[in-house]
Amino acid sequence: MFFEIIAPIDEVEVIARSRELRTLRRLRRAYGGTNWRKKKGVTRVRLRNGQIRKAEVHWYEAHGVGRKEFKIKRFLT
């Protein structure tokens, strides 16, 4: 991961559920779990160079597995 989440994630929304996910097979092989969701939210992140920015992040989440594979989708003001 090239960034660190330093604040709680706000405005959390579910983008897709299990059957809608393109990567469902890969997620199940890598982490297990059955009920995967792709989510998005807004938080503050610390980048590798030390800069702190507000960003929209996306991740995958499953019950019993937790949050996996965070990505920064875009920076906000």
PDB file with SEQRES, HELIX, SHEET and CRYST1 records, atoms N, CA, C and O in Angstrom:
SEQRES   1 A   77  MET PHE PHE GLU ILE ILE ALA PRO ILE ASP GLU VAL GLU          
SEQRES   2 A   77  VAL ILE ALA ARG SER ARG GLU LEU ARG THR LEU ARG ARG          
SEQRES   3 A   77  LEU ARG ARG ALA TYR GLY GLY THR ASN TRP ARG LYS LYS          
SEQRES   4 A   77  LYS GLY VAL THR ARG VAL ARG LEU ARG ASN GLY GLN ILE          
SEQRES   5 A   77  ARG LYS ALA GLU VAL HIS TRP TYR GLU ALA HIS GLY VAL          
SEQRES   6 A   77  GLY ARG LYS GLU PHE LYS ILE LYS ARG PHE LEU THR              
HELIX    1 AA1 SER A   18  GLU A   20  5                                   3    
HELIX    2 AA2 LEU A   24  TYR A   31  1                                   8    
SHEET    1 AA1 3 PHE A   3  ILE A   5  0                                        
SHEET    2 AA1 3 TRP A  36  LEU A  47 -1                                        
SHEET    3 AA1 3 ASP A  10  ARG A  17 -1                                        
SHEET    1 AA2 3 TRP A  36  LEU A  47  0                                        
SHEET    2 AA2 3 ILE A  52  ALA A  62 -1                                        
SHEET    3 AA2 3 GLY A  66  PHE A  75 -1                                        
CRYST1    1.000    1.000    1.000  90.00  90.00  90.00 P 1           1          
ATOM      1  N   MET A   1       0.849  -1.168   0.000  1.00  0.00           N  
ATOM      2  CA  MET A   1       0.000   0.000   0.000  1.00  0.00           C  
ATOM      3  C   MET A   1       0.896   1.233   0.000  1.00  0.00           C  
ATOM      4  O   MET A   1       1.861   1.301   0.761  1.00  0.00           O  
ATOM      5  N   PHE A   2       0.582   2.199  -0.845  1.00  0.00           N  
ATOM      6  CA  PHE A   2       1.398   3.393  -0.977  1.00  0.00           C  
ATOM      7  C   PHE A   2       0.842   4.555  -0.182  1.00  0.00           C  
ATOM      8  O   PHE A   2       1.288   5.691  -0.347  1.00  0.00           O  
ATOM      9  N   PHE A   3      -0.123   4.288   0.676  1.00  0.00           N  
ATOM     10  CA  PHE A   3      -0.714   5.329   1.507  1.00  0.00           C  
ATOM     11  C   PHE A   3      -1.185   4.710   2.809  1.00  0.00           C  
ATOM     12  O   PHE A   3      -1.307   3.491   2.929  1.00  0.00           O  
ATOM     13  N   GLU A   4      -1.448   5.578   3.790  1.00  0.00           N  
ATOM     14  CA  GLU A   4      -1.936   5.135   5.102  1.00  0.00           C  
ATOM     15  C   GLU A   4      -3.217   5.900   5.413  1.00  0.00           C  
ATOM     16  O   GLU A   4      -3.259   7.122   5.266  1.00  0.00           O  
ATOM     17  N   ILE A   5      -4.238   5.208   5.833  1.00  0.00           N  
ATOM     18  CA  ILE A   5      -5.492   5.851   6.224  1.00  0.00           C  
ATOM     19  C   ILE A   5      -5.311   6.370   7.638  1.00  0.00           C  
ATOM     20  O   ILE A   5      -4.963   5.612   8.543  1.00  0.00           O  
ATOM     21  N   ILE A   6      -5.548   7.679   7.831  1.00  0.00           N  
ATOM     22  CA  ILE A   6      -5.274   8.282   9.137  1.00  0.00           C  
ATOM     23  C   ILE A   6      -6.523   8.831   9.824  1.00  0.00           C  
ATOM     24  O   ILE A   6      -6.420   9.425  10.897  1.00  0.00           O  
ATOM     25  N   ALA A   7      -7.697   8.644   9.228  1.00  0.00           N  
ATOM     26  CA  ALA A   7      -8.946   9.130   9.819  1.00  0.00           C  
ATOM     27  C   ALA A   7     -10.041   8.096   9.551  1.00  0.00           C  
ATOM     28  O   ALA A   7      -9.901   7.259   8.659  1.00  0.00           O  
ATOM     29  N   PRO A   8     -11.120   8.152  10.316  1.00  0.00           N  
ATOM     30  CA  PRO A   8     -12.243   7.241  10.040  1.00  0.00           C  
ATOM     31  C   PRO A   8     -12.795   7.473   8.634  1.00  0.00           C  
ATOM     32  O   PRO A   8     -12.737   8.588   8.116  1.00  0.00           O  
ATOM     33  N   ILE A   9     -13.324   6.429   8.025  1.00  0.00           N  
ATOM     34  CA  ILE A   9     -13.886   6.527   6.684  1.00  0.00           C  
ATOM     35  C   ILE A   9     -15.341   6.960   6.803  1.00  0.00           C  
ATOM     36  O   ILE A   9     -16.134   6.317   7.491  1.00  0.00           O  
ATOM     37  N   ASP A  10     -15.688   8.056   6.129  1.00  0.00           N  
ATOM     38  CA  ASP A  10     -17.044   8.606   6.153  1.00  0.00           C  
ATOM     39  C   ASP A  10     -17.735   8.362   4.825  1.00  0.00           C  
ATOM     40  O   ASP A  10     -17.101   7.965   3.847  1.00  0.00           O  
ATOM     41  N   GLU A  11     -19.031   8.599   4.796  1.00  0.00           N  
ATOM     42  CA  GLU A  11     -19.837   8.506   3.578  1.00  0.00           C  
ATOM     43  C   GLU A  11     -19.668   7.157   2.874  1.00  0.00           C  
ATOM     44  O   GLU A  11     -19.523   7.105   1.653  1.00  0.00           O  
ATOM     45  N   VAL A  12     -19.688   6.073   3.642  1.00  0.00           N  
ATOM     46  CA  VAL A  12     -19.479   4.733   3.093  1.00  0.00           C  
ATOM     47  C   VAL A  12     -20.708   4.290   2.295  1.00  0.00           C  
ATOM     48  O   VAL A  12     -21.840   4.402   2.765  1.00  0.00           O  
ATOM     49  N   GLU A  13     -20.467   3.791   1.093  1.00  0.00           N  
ATOM     50  CA  GLU A  13     -21.529   3.277   0.223  1.00  0.00           C  
ATOM     51  C   GLU A  13     -21.112   1.932  -0.351  1.00  0.00           C  
ATOM     52  O   GLU A  13     -19.930   1.703  -0.606  1.00  0.00           O  
ATOM     53  N   VAL A  14     -22.077   1.043  -0.556  1.00  0.00           N  
ATOM     54  CA  VAL A  14     -21.823  -0.217  -1.246  1.00  0.00           C  
ATOM     55  C   VAL A  14     -21.950   0.057  -2.740  1.00  0.00           C  
ATOM     56  O   VAL A  14     -22.972   0.575  -3.191  1.00  0.00           O  
ATOM     57  N   ILE A  15     -20.922  -0.288  -3.510  1.00  0.00           N  
ATOM     58  CA  ILE A  15     -20.930  -0.092  -4.958  1.00  0.00           C  
ATOM     59  C   ILE A  15     -21.454  -1.345  -5.647  1.00  0.00           C  
ATOM     60  O   ILE A  15     -22.244  -1.253  -6.587  1.00  0.00           O  
ATOM     61  N   ALA A  16     -21.017  -2.524  -5.182  1.00  0.00           N  
ATOM     62  CA  ALA A  16     -21.418  -3.781  -5.820  1.00  0.00           C  
ATOM     63  C   ALA A  16     -21.441  -4.889  -4.776  1.00  0.00           C  
ATOM     64  O   ALA A  16     -20.740  -4.824  -3.766  1.00  0.00           O  
ATOM     65  N   ARG A  17     -22.251  -5.902  -5.032  1.00  0.00           N  
ATOM     66  CA  ARG A  17     -22.333  -7.078  -4.164  1.00  0.00           C  
ATOM     67  C   ARG A  17     -21.829  -8.300  -4.917  1.00  0.00           C  
ATOM     68  O   ARG A  17     -21.597  -8.235  -6.124  1.00  0.00           O  
ATOM     69  N   SER A  18     -21.660  -9.391  -4.227  1.00  0.00           N  
ATOM     70  CA  SER A  18     -20.997 -10.607  -4.706  1.00  0.00           C  
ATOM     71  C   SER A  18     -21.090 -10.888  -6.196  1.00  0.00           C  
ATOM     72  O   SER A  18     -20.071 -10.826  -6.884  1.00  0.00           O  
ATOM     73  N   ARG A  19     -22.244 -11.189  -6.709  1.00  0.00           N  
ATOM     74  CA  ARG A  19     -22.361 -11.598  -8.113  1.00  0.00           C  
ATOM     75  C   ARG A  19     -22.033 -10.486  -9.094  1.00  0.00           C  
ATOM     76  O   ARG A  19     -21.716 -10.761 -10.251  1.00  0.00           O  
ATOM     77  N   GLU A  20     -22.101  -9.250  -8.658  1.00  0.00           N  
ATOM     78  CA  GLU A  20     -21.807  -8.113  -9.525  1.00  0.00           C  
ATOM     79  C   GLU A  20     -20.308  -7.851  -9.657  1.00  0.00           C  
ATOM     80  O   GLU A  20     -19.893  -7.103 -10.542  1.00  0.00           O  
ATOM     81  N   LEU A  21     -19.491  -8.452  -8.792  1.00  0.00           N  
ATOM     82  CA  LEU A  21     -18.055  -8.203  -8.779  1.00  0.00           C  
ATOM     83  C   LEU A  21     -17.340  -8.967  -9.880  1.00  0.00           C  
ATOM     84  O   LEU A  21     -17.544 -10.171 -10.037  1.00  0.00           O  
ATOM     85  N   ARG A  22     -16.513  -8.285 -10.633  1.00  0.00           N  
ATOM     86  CA  ARG A  22     -15.715  -8.936 -11.670  1.00  0.00           C  
ATOM     87  C   ARG A  22     -14.634  -9.821 -11.063  1.00  0.00           C  
ATOM     88  O   ARG A  22     -14.240 -10.827 -11.653  1.00  0.00           O  
ATOM     89  N   THR A  23     -14.158  -9.443  -9.884  1.00  0.00           N  
ATOM     90  CA  THR A  23     -13.010 -10.118  -9.270  1.00  0.00           C  
ATOM     91  C   THR A  23     -13.413 -11.116  -8.190  1.00  0.00           C  
ATOM     92  O   THR A  23     -12.581 -11.493  -7.364  1.00  0.00           O  
ATOM     93  N   LEU A  24     -14.651 -11.543  -8.178  1.00  0.00           N  
ATOM     94  CA  LEU A  24     -15.142 -12.411  -7.109  1.00  0.00           C  
ATOM     95  C   LEU A  24     -14.337 -13.705  -6.990  1.00  0.00           C  
ATOM     96  O   LEU A  24     -13.976 -14.104  -5.882  1.00  0.00           O  
ATOM     97  N   ARG A  25     -14.056 -14.352  -8.093  1.00  0.00           N  
ATOM     98  CA  ARG A  25     -13.297 -15.610  -8.063  1.00  0.00           C  
ATOM     99  C   ARG A  25     -11.907 -15.394  -7.438  1.00  0.00           C  
ATOM    100  O   ARG A  25     -11.469 -16.186  -6.604  1.00  0.00           O  
ATOM    101  N   ARG A  26     -11.230 -14.331  -7.844  1.00  0.00           N  
ATOM    102  CA  ARG A  26      -9.889 -14.040  -7.312  1.00  0.00           C  
ATOM    103  C   ARG A  26      -9.936 -13.739  -5.816  1.00  0.00           C  
ATOM    104  O   ARG A  26      -9.081 -14.204  -5.062  1.00  0.00           O  
ATOM    105  N   LEU A  27     -10.927 -12.967  -5.386  1.00  0.00           N  
ATOM    106  CA  LEU A  27     -11.059 -12.636  -3.965  1.00  0.00           C  
ATOM    107  C   LEU A  27     -11.296 -13.890  -3.126  1.00  0.00           C  
ATOM    108  O   LEU A  27     -10.698 -14.050  -2.062  1.00  0.00           O  
ATOM    109  N   ARG A  28     -12.158 -14.769  -3.599  1.00  0.00           N  
ATOM    110  CA  ARG A  28     -12.436 -16.001  -2.847  1.00  0.00           C  
ATOM    111  C   ARG A  28     -11.212 -16.894  -2.770  1.00  0.00           C  
ATOM    112  O   ARG A  28     -10.958 -17.508  -1.734  1.00  0.00           O  
ATOM    113  N   ARG A  29     -10.451 -16.975  -3.850  1.00  0.00           N  
ATOM    114  CA  ARG A  29      -9.224 -17.786  -3.824  1.00  0.00           C  
ATOM    115  C   ARG A  29      -8.177 -17.197  -2.887  1.00  0.00           C  
ATOM    116  O   ARG A  29      -7.510 -17.936  -2.162  1.00  0.00           O  
ATOM    117  N   ALA A  30      -8.028 -15.881  -2.894  1.00  0.00           N  
ATOM    118  CA  ALA A  30      -6.987 -15.229  -2.112  1.00  0.00           C  
ATOM    119  C   ALA A  30      -7.314 -15.151  -0.619  1.00  0.00           C  
ATOM    120  O   ALA A  30      -6.438 -15.374   0.217  1.00  0.00           O  
ATOM    121  N   TYR A  31      -8.563 -14.838  -0.282  1.00  0.00           N  
ATOM    122  CA  TYR A  31      -8.911 -14.549   1.107  1.00  0.00           C  
ATOM    123  C   TYR A  31      -9.996 -15.445   1.687  1.00  0.00           C  
ATOM    124  O   TYR A  31     -10.192 -15.448   2.902  1.00  0.00           O  
ATOM    125  N   GLY A  32     -10.704 -16.200   0.865  1.00  0.00           N  
ATOM    126  CA  GLY A  32     -11.837 -16.976   1.359  1.00  0.00           C  
ATOM    127  C   GLY A  32     -13.060 -16.085   1.441  1.00  0.00           C  
ATOM    128  O   GLY A  32     -13.140 -15.077   0.739  1.00  0.00           O  
ATOM    129  N   GLY A  33     -13.995 -16.435   2.273  1.00  0.00           N  
ATOM    130  CA  GLY A  33     -15.200 -15.623   2.429  1.00  0.00           C  
ATOM    131  C   GLY A  33     -16.182 -15.856   1.297  1.00  0.00           C  
ATOM    132  O   GLY A  33     -15.807 -16.335   0.226  1.00  0.00           O  
ATOM    133  N   THR A  34     -17.427 -15.520   1.535  1.00  0.00           N  
ATOM    134  CA  THR A  34     -18.446 -15.760   0.529  1.00  0.00           C  
ATOM    135  C   THR A  34     -19.208 -14.500   0.142  1.00  0.00           C  
ATOM    136  O   THR A  34     -19.535 -14.319  -1.031  1.00  0.00           O  
ATOM    137  N   ASN A  35     -19.490 -13.650   1.075  1.00  0.00           N  
ATOM    138  CA  ASN A  35     -20.372 -12.510   0.825  1.00  0.00           C  
ATOM    139  C   ASN A  35     -19.557 -11.225   0.635  1.00  0.00           C  
ATOM    140  O   ASN A  35     -19.498 -10.388   1.536  1.00  0.00           O  
ATOM    141  N   TRP A  36     -18.936 -11.073  -0.522  1.00  0.00           N  
ATOM    142  CA  TRP A  36     -18.061  -9.929  -0.794  1.00  0.00           C  
ATOM    143  C   TRP A  36     -18.858  -8.717  -1.253  1.00  0.00           C  
ATOM    144  O   TRP A  36     -19.881  -8.836  -1.927  1.00  0.00           O  
ATOM    145  N   ARG A  37     -18.357  -7.546  -0.867  1.00  0.00           N  
ATOM    146  CA  ARG A  37     -18.925  -6.271  -1.297  1.00  0.00           C  
ATOM    147  C   ARG A  37     -17.791  -5.336  -1.678  1.00  0.00           C  
ATOM    148  O   ARG A  37     -16.718  -5.365  -1.075  1.00  0.00           O  
ATOM    149  N   LYS A  38     -18.037  -4.505  -2.689  1.00  0.00           N  
ATOM    150  CA  LYS A  38     -17.100  -3.434  -3.012  1.00  0.00           C  
ATOM    151  C   LYS A  38     -17.705  -2.161  -2.446  1.00  0.00           C  
ATOM    152  O   LYS A  38     -18.874  -1.858  -2.686  1.00  0.00           O  
ATOM    153  N   LYS A  39     -16.900  -1.412  -1.689  1.00  0.00           N  
ATOM    154  CA  LYS A  39     -17.392  -0.213  -1.026  1.00  0.00           C  
ATOM    155  C   LYS A  39     -16.527   0.984  -1.365  1.00  0.00           C  
ATOM    156  O   LYS A  39     -15.393   0.848  -1.824  1.00  0.00           O  
ATOM    157  N   LYS A  40     -17.097   2.177  -1.126  1.00  0.00           N  
ATOM    158  CA  LYS A  40     -16.329   3.402  -1.289  1.00  0.00           C  
ATOM    159  C   LYS A  40     -16.645   4.333  -0.135  1.00  0.00           C  
ATOM    160  O   LYS A  40     -17.705   4.243   0.483  1.00  0.00           O  
ATOM    161  N   GLY A  41     -15.702   5.236   0.149  1.00  0.00           N  
ATOM    162  CA  GLY A  41     -15.880   6.203   1.210  1.00  0.00           C  
ATOM    163  C   GLY A  41     -14.852   7.305   1.092  1.00  0.00           C  
ATOM    164  O   GLY A  41     -13.971   7.263   0.233  1.00  0.00           O  
ATOM    165  N   VAL A  42     -14.971   8.295   1.965  1.00  0.00           N  
ATOM    166  CA  VAL A  42     -14.079   9.449   1.959  1.00  0.00           C  
ATOM    167  C   VAL A  42     -13.299   9.466   3.262  1.00  0.00           C  
ATOM    168  O   VAL A  42     -13.868   9.262   4.334  1.00  0.00           O  
ATOM    169  N   THR A  43     -11.991   9.709   3.174  1.00  0.00           N  
ATOM    170  CA  THR A  43     -11.133   9.743   4.356  1.00  0.00           C  
ATOM    171  C   THR A  43      -9.896  10.591   4.087  1.00  0.00           C  
ATOM    172  O   THR A  43      -9.675  11.047   2.965  1.00  0.00           O  
ATOM    173  N   ARG A  44      -9.103  10.793   5.112  1.00  0.00           N  
ATOM    174  CA  ARG A  44      -7.818  11.467   4.960  1.00  0.00           C  
ATOM    175  C   ARG A  44      -6.741  10.396   4.900  1.00  0.00           C  
ATOM    176  O   ARG A  44      -6.770   9.424   5.655  1.00  0.00           O  
ATOM    177  N   VAL A  45      -5.785  10.588   3.984  1.00  0.00           N  
ATOM    178  CA  VAL A  45      -4.705   9.625   3.804  1.00  0.00           C  
ATOM    179  C   VAL A  45      -3.357  10.333   3.858  1.00  0.00           C  
ATOM    180  O   VAL A  45      -3.233  11.501   3.489  1.00  0.00           O  
ATOM    181  N   ARG A  46      -2.358   9.603   4.325  1.00  0.00           N  
ATOM    182  CA  ARG A  46      -0.975  10.095   4.301  1.00  0.00           C  
ATOM    183  C   ARG A  46      -0.263   9.365   3.172  1.00  0.00           C  
ATOM    184  O   ARG A  46      -0.166   8.138   3.177  1.00  0.00           O  
ATOM    185  N   LEU A  47       0.232  10.124   2.211  1.00  0.00           N  
ATOM    186  CA  LEU A  47       0.915   9.546   1.065  1.00  0.00           C  
ATOM    187  C   LEU A  47       2.343   9.196   1.416  1.00  0.00           C  
ATOM    188  O   LEU A  47       2.837   9.574   2.478  1.00  0.00           O  
ATOM    189  N   ARG A  48       3.007   8.478   0.534  1.00  0.00           N  
ATOM    190  CA  ARG A  48       4.375   8.028   0.755  1.00  0.00           C  
ATOM    191  C   ARG A  48       5.335   9.198   1.019  1.00  0.00           C  
ATOM    192  O   ARG A  48       6.285   9.064   1.791  1.00  0.00           O  
ATOM    193  N   ASN A  49       5.081  10.342   0.374  1.00  0.00           N  
ATOM    194  CA  ASN A  49       5.957  11.506   0.552  1.00  0.00           C  
ATOM    195  C   ASN A  49       5.619  12.322   1.795  1.00  0.00           C  
ATOM    196  O   ASN A  49       6.231  13.366   2.020  1.00  0.00           O  
ATOM    197  N   GLY A  50       4.662  11.874   2.611  1.00  0.00           N  
ATOM    198  CA  GLY A  50       4.312  12.537   3.852  1.00  0.00           C  
ATOM    199  C   GLY A  50       3.153  13.516   3.731  1.00  0.00           C  
ATOM    200  O   GLY A  50       2.664  14.014   4.745  1.00  0.00           O  
ATOM    201  N   GLN A  51       2.713  13.796   2.539  1.00  0.00           N  
ATOM    202  CA  GLN A  51       1.609  14.720   2.300  1.00  0.00           C  
ATOM    203  C   GLN A  51       0.301  14.101   2.781  1.00  0.00           C  
ATOM    204  O   GLN A  51       0.072  12.906   2.598  1.00  0.00           O  
ATOM    205  N   ILE A  52      -0.566  14.921   3.402  1.00  0.00           N  
ATOM    206  CA  ILE A  52      -1.868  14.458   3.871  1.00  0.00           C  
ATOM    207  C   ILE A  52      -2.932  15.057   2.966  1.00  0.00           C  
ATOM    208  O   ILE A  52      -2.984  16.272   2.777  1.00  0.00           O  
ATOM    209  N   ARG A  53      -3.791  14.189   2.401  1.00  0.00           N  
ATOM    210  CA  ARG A  53      -4.826  14.621   1.459  1.00  0.00           C  
ATOM    211  C   ARG A  53      -6.154  13.953   1.798  1.00  0.00           C  
ATOM    212  O   ARG A  53      -6.185  12.875   2.393  1.00  0.00           O  
ATOM    213  N   LYS A  54      -7.231  14.593   1.419  1.00  0.00           N  
ATOM    214  CA  LYS A  54      -8.563  13.995   1.520  1.00  0.00           C  
ATOM    215  C   LYS A  54      -8.796  13.238   0.223  1.00  0.00           C  
ATOM    216  O   LYS A  54      -8.546  13.774  -0.856  1.00  0.00           O  
ATOM    217  N   ALA A  55      -9.275  11.992   0.311  1.00  0.00           N  
ATOM    218  CA  ALA A  55      -9.405  11.164  -0.882  1.00  0.00           C  
ATOM    219  C   ALA A  55     -10.638  10.275  -0.811  1.00  0.00           C  
ATOM    220  O   ALA A  55     -11.138   9.947   0.265  1.00  0.00           O  
ATOM    221  N   GLU A  56     -11.111   9.896  -2.001  1.00  0.00           N  
ATOM    222  CA  GLU A  56     -12.142   8.867  -2.114  1.00  0.00           C  
ATOM    223  C   GLU A  56     -11.407   7.546  -2.266  1.00  0.00           C  
ATOM    224  O   GLU A  56     -10.583   7.389  -3.167  1.00  0.00           O  
ATOM    225  N   VAL A  57     -11.702   6.595  -1.386  1.00  0.00           N  
ATOM    226  CA  VAL A  57     -11.050   5.292  -1.441  1.00  0.00           C  
ATOM    227  C   VAL A  57     -12.082   4.213  -1.726  1.00  0.00           C  
ATOM    228  O   VAL A  57     -13.242   4.326  -1.328  1.00  0.00           O  
ATOM    229  N   HIS A  58     -11.646   3.159  -2.422  1.00  0.00           N  
ATOM    230  CA  HIS A  58     -12.476   1.989  -2.707  1.00  0.00           C  
ATOM    231  C   HIS A  58     -11.779   0.780  -2.095  1.00  0.00           C  
ATOM    232  O   HIS A  58     -10.552   0.743  -2.012  1.00  0.00           O  
ATOM    233  N   TRP A  59     -12.565  -0.213  -1.666  1.00  0.00           N  
ATOM    234  CA  TRP A  59     -12.004  -1.432  -1.104  1.00  0.00           C  
ATOM    235  C   TRP A  59     -13.019  -2.559  -1.208  1.00  0.00           C  
ATOM    236  O   TRP A  59     -14.193  -2.333  -1.504  1.00  0.00           O  
ATOM    237  N   TYR A  60     -12.549  -3.776  -0.960  1.00  0.00           N  
ATOM    238  CA  TYR A  60     -13.413  -4.962  -0.908  1.00  0.00           C  
ATOM    239  C   TYR A  60     -13.552  -5.371   0.551  1.00  0.00           C  
ATOM    240  O   TYR A  60     -12.616  -5.218   1.336  1.00  0.00           O  
ATOM    241  N   GLU A  61     -14.725  -5.893   0.915  1.00  0.00           N  
ATOM    242  CA  GLU A  61     -14.978  -6.275   2.305  1.00  0.00           C  
ATOM    243  C   GLU A  61     -15.865  -7.511   2.342  1.00  0.00           C  
ATOM    244  O   GLU A  61     -16.811  -7.627   1.562  1.00  0.00           O  
ATOM    245  N   ALA A  62     -15.559  -8.438   3.253  1.00  0.00           N  
ATOM    246  CA  ALA A  62     -16.395  -9.619   3.455  1.00  0.00           C  
ATOM    247  C   ALA A  62     -16.469  -9.913   4.948  1.00  0.00           C  
ATOM    248  O   ALA A  62     -15.513  -9.673   5.685  1.00  0.00           O  
ATOM    249  N   HIS A  63     -17.594 -10.426   5.380  1.00  0.00           N  
ATOM    250  CA  HIS A  63     -17.783 -10.793   6.777  1.00  0.00           C  
ATOM    251  C   HIS A  63     -16.785 -11.893   7.149  1.00  0.00           C  
ATOM    252  O   HIS A  63     -16.661 -12.894   6.444  1.00  0.00           O  
ATOM    253  N   GLY A  64     -16.085 -11.698   8.251  1.00  0.00           N  
ATOM    254  CA  GLY A  64     -15.112 -12.683   8.708  1.00  0.00           C  
ATOM    255  C   GLY A  64     -13.748 -12.518   8.081  1.00  0.00           C  
ATOM    256  O   GLY A  64     -12.780 -13.109   8.560  1.00  0.00           O  
ATOM    257  N   VAL A  65     -13.641 -11.736   7.028  1.00  0.00           N  
ATOM    258  CA  VAL A  65     -12.364 -11.511   6.350  1.00  0.00           C  
ATOM    259  C   VAL A  65     -11.879 -10.094   6.619  1.00  0.00           C  
ATOM    260  O   VAL A  65     -10.692  -9.877   6.861  1.00  0.00           O  
ATOM    261  N   GLY A  66     -12.789  -9.132   6.579  1.00  0.00           N  
ATOM    262  CA  GLY A  66     -12.442  -7.737   6.817  1.00  0.00           C  
ATOM    263  C   GLY A  66     -12.249  -6.965   5.528  1.00  0.00           C  
ATOM    264  O   GLY A  66     -12.649  -7.411   4.452  1.00  0.00           O  
ATOM    265  N   ARG A  67     -11.626  -5.793   5.651  1.00  0.00           N  
ATOM    266  CA  ARG A  67     -11.397  -4.907   4.512  1.00  0.00           C  
ATOM    267  C   ARG A  67     -10.089  -5.270   3.832  1.00  0.00           C  
ATOM    268  O   ARG A  67      -9.072  -5.471   4.497  1.00  0.00           O  
ATOM    269  N   LYS A  68     -10.114  -5.355   2.506  1.00  0.00           N  
ATOM    270  CA  LYS A  68      -8.939  -5.742   1.732  1.00  0.00           C  
ATOM    271  C   LYS A  68      -8.786  -4.845   0.509  1.00  0.00           C  
ATOM    272  O   LYS A  68      -9.770  -4.324  -0.016  1.00  0.00           O  
ATOM    273  N   GLU A  69      -7.565  -4.670   0.067  1.00  0.00           N  
ATOM    274  CA  GLU A  69      -7.213  -4.040  -1.211  1.00  0.00           C  
ATOM    275  C   GLU A  69      -7.754  -2.618  -1.360  1.00  0.00           C  
ATOM    276  O   GLU A  69      -8.556  -2.351  -2.254  1.00  0.00           O  
ATOM    277  N   PHE A  70      -7.326  -1.723  -0.503  1.00  0.00           N  
ATOM    278  CA  PHE A  70      -7.706  -0.318  -0.605  1.00  0.00           C  
ATOM    279  C   PHE A  70      -7.056   0.330  -1.815  1.00  0.00           C  
ATOM    280  O   PHE A  70      -5.910   0.029  -2.148  1.00  0.00           O  
ATOM    281  N   LYS A  71      -7.801   1.235  -2.482  1.00  0.00           N  
ATOM    282  CA  LYS A  71      -7.285   2.003  -3.616  1.00  0.00           C  
ATOM    283  C   LYS A  71      -7.748   3.444  -3.463  1.00  0.00           C  
ATOM    284  O   LYS A  71      -8.871   3.692  -3.024  1.00  0.00           O  
ATOM    285  N   ILE A  72      -6.901   4.385  -3.818  1.00  0.00           N  
ATOM    286  CA  ILE A  72      -7.321   5.775  -3.914  1.00  0.00           C  
ATOM    287  C   ILE A  72      -7.885   5.963  -5.312  1.00  0.00           C  
ATOM    288  O   ILE A  72      -7.185   5.724  -6.296  1.00  0.00           O  
ATOM    289  N   LYS A  73      -9.133   6.387  -5.417  1.00  0.00           N  
ATOM    290  CA  LYS A  73      -9.750   6.598  -6.714  1.00  0.00           C  
ATOM    291  C   LYS A  73      -9.579   8.043  -7.183  1.00  0.00           C  
ATOM    292  O   LYS A  73      -9.348   8.294  -8.366  1.00  0.00           O  
ATOM    293  N   ARG A  74      -9.692   8.986  -6.254  1.00  0.00           N  
ATOM    294  CA  ARG A  74      -9.462  10.384  -6.622  1.00  0.00           C  
ATOM    295  C   ARG A  74      -9.219  11.208  -5.363  1.00  0.00           C  
ATOM    296  O   ARG A  74      -9.657  10.854  -4.268  1.00  0.00           O  
ATOM    297  N   PHE A  75      -8.511  12.310  -5.552  1.00  0.00           N  
ATOM    298  CA  PHE A  75      -8.272  13.236  -4.455  1.00  0.00           C  
ATOM    299  C   PHE A  75      -9.361  14.306  -4.454  1.00  0.00           C  
ATOM    300  O   PHE A  75      -9.799  14.761  -5.511  1.00  0.00           O  
ATOM    301  N   LEU A  76      -9.786  14.694  -3.279  1.00  0.00           N  
ATOM    302  CA  LEU A  76     -10.798  15.730  -3.120  1.00  0.00           C  
ATOM    303  C   LEU A  76     -10.091  16.998  -2.645  1.00  0.00           C  
ATOM    304  O   LEU A  76      -8.919  16.946  -2.271  1.00  0.00           O  
ATOM    305  N   THR A  77     -10.769  18.105  -2.655  1.00  0.00           N  
ATOM    306  CA  THR A  77     -10.164  19.402  -2.318  1.00  0.00           C  
ATOM    307  C   THR A  77      -9.377  19.428  -1.055  1.00  0.00           C  
ATOM    308  O   THR A  77      -8.832  20.469  -0.689  1.00  0.00           O  
TER     309      THR A  77                                                      
END                                                                             
